[in-house]
Amino acid sequence: MRIGQNPQKESGAVNVPWTSRVVLPVHIPHRQGYFEQALEVLRLCLESLHLTTNQQVCVTVVANGCSNEVLVELQAMFQRRWIGQLLVSQINLGKVGAIAPILRGATEELLAWSDCDVLFRPGWFEAVQEVFQAFPECGAVTPFPAAHLHWEHTSATTLGALGSRCIAREPVVPVGDLESYSRSVGTPTLFREEYKRSQWTVRRNGVQACIGAMHFVCCIRKGVVKGMPAGASVAALRGKEDTDYLDLPADRLGYWRLSTCRGFVWHMGNTVDPWMIEHVDQMRRNGAKGLRQQGVLPNLRRSWLSRLPLGLRRLGARALRHWLERSILKVLRSKLAASWRSPSTCS
């Protein structure tokens, strides 16, 4: 029997302090083998995220079949306000299975997801916002240059940029950023020499971004969620699920996929190195207090080329890639021939 009236009925509107959200799925079932240092990596990840966003961005952590020890630590981080929302599942829902339902139900305009072994640098969120503000056609941005993914799920991007006359091939990404990432994922040859020498970019009003995005950490506009498959994801960790639910939606709907020209995040992997601890210590010493600014995003828009059916856009993007790469090869050959004809200056 109810006695009295729930006071929440008189409380009025709910005051939500954030306009953006980051979702982190966490699966640490034990502390042996591969997961031996996973909890230490998670602490660095969440503290770096807290120091670079504070409470202006809601951090939603989904504990996927984590051990009791990990749950106790997550609860402590929640109490320290590193985490805005903590969701616990007794079973492992998988990466996409944890992320997709939250993105579908979120009301924030700017949404993001991240693996729980990412180390964030100050300014990463502002850099992402800057790209969204300069390119209203953009639906997804990674705070790390996707120099090797220029032509992956970017048909709307490449054709739209060509129509807007803002596509170029330039050396804008620090080689050190690419090499440190490739070492951290255990694939030193991830970025071929051609990716290190120059990158496909777009530029507008003084803002430059690389074409392509990654799915280990990514920010999307709310409207992109509509491009996700309607069904539930049932894979724990599989490339096809990441592609269908995280990579394809923006391109499927005709929105651009871009990345920052600098690395604003690092991949830590499953072990802790001294430089990672020093990075977080340095942010603490510098008094990192979250976002410097949080601007208003423009309305999403699509160019007429980006409105073409996906299959037709893919054909057009393949033709554009063939034409652009042949043109670049022709220029390189002419420069090489000219250097052979010119007298040598070597002593």
Secondary structure as UniProt FT lines:
FT   HELIX           7..10
FT   STRAND          20..26
FT   HELIX           33..35
FT   TURN            36..37
FT   HELIX           38..53
FT   TURN            54..55
FT   STRAND          58..64
FT   HELIX           68..79
FT   TURN            80..81
FT   STRAND          85..89
FT   HELIX           95..105
FT   STRAND          110..114
FT   TURN            116..117
FT   STRAND          118..120
FT   TURN            122..123
FT   HELIX           124..134
FT   TURN            136..137
FT   STRAND          138..142
FT   TURN            147..148
FT   TURN            150..151
FT   HELIX           155..164
FT   STRAND          167..170
FT   HELIX           175..184
FT   TURN            185..186
FT   TURN            188..189
FT   HELIX           193..197
FT   STRAND          199..204
FT   TURN            205..206
FT   STRAND          207..211
FT   STRAND          217..221
FT   HELIX           222..227
FT   HELIX           239..242
FT   HELIX           243..247
FT   HELIX           248..253
FT   STRAND          256..259
FT   STRAND          265..267
FT   TURN            269..270
FT   HELIX           274..285
FT   TURN            286..287
FT   TURN            304..307
FT   HELIX           310..341
//
